[in-house]
Amino acid sequence: RYVSVGMNHASLVDVNGRLRSFGDNKHGCLGLSDSGMRSQPTVIPYFTNKRVIDVACGDSFTIIICEVYNMKKE
């Protein structure tokens, strides 16, 4: 659905709104809480219960926009 490519990594949002990242993970730019390289698109656990609607990759960072659930109605 959406794909963004940085200098050494990439992220994508699939049709179900799940975020996946792969490539060089220097400085933790994949969002996997480590710095190990990934050669296959890997689901990012933090966003498992969130619907990601857009993603943008920079040189060594990733920006994610997701929907907010369970907001209090006043």
N, C-alpha and C positions, 0 to 999 in steps of 0.2 A: 504494500500500500504506500508506504513512505520509506525512502532510503536517503541517508546522508553519509557523505564520505569525508573524513578528515585527512590529515597528512598520512597517517599510518594506521588508521582504524576506521571502521564503518559501523553504523547502527541502522536498524530497520524496524518498522512497525508493521506487524502482520495484519491481516484482515480482521482478526479478533482483538486488536488493540494491544497485543503483547509486544514488549520491547526486547529485541535481540541485538547483541553487539559482538564484534569479532575484530581481530587484528592485534596490533601492538597495544599493550596495556600499561605503558609507562605512566607513572603518576596516578594509576587507577582510573584512567579515562573511560574504561568500559563500564564502570559502576558495579564491579563484582567483588569489591572489598579485598582485592589482592592486586598483584602486578604481573600475573602470568599471562603470557600471550595466548590467544584463542584463534585457532584456524577455522573453526566452524561457528556459525551464528549461535550464540548462547543466550538463553532466556535470562533476563536480569531479575533476580528474585525480589528485590525491593518493590518492583512495579507489578508483581503478579496479581494483586488484588486491585489494581488501578487500570483504567483504560487510557492508554497513551494515545494522544491525538496528533502529535508532531515531534520530530527530533531534528537536531542540528549538531553536526560535528565540526569542531575546530581543529587546530593543530594538535593539541593534547588535552581536549576537554569535550564534553558532550552536554548539550542542553536538551531537556525533555519537558514537554508540555503535556499535562494529563488532566483528565476530568476530576473534579472534587466530589466525593460522595459523602453522605451522612451529614450534610450541613444542617444546623438547627434552623427551624423556621420560627420566625418571631411574629 
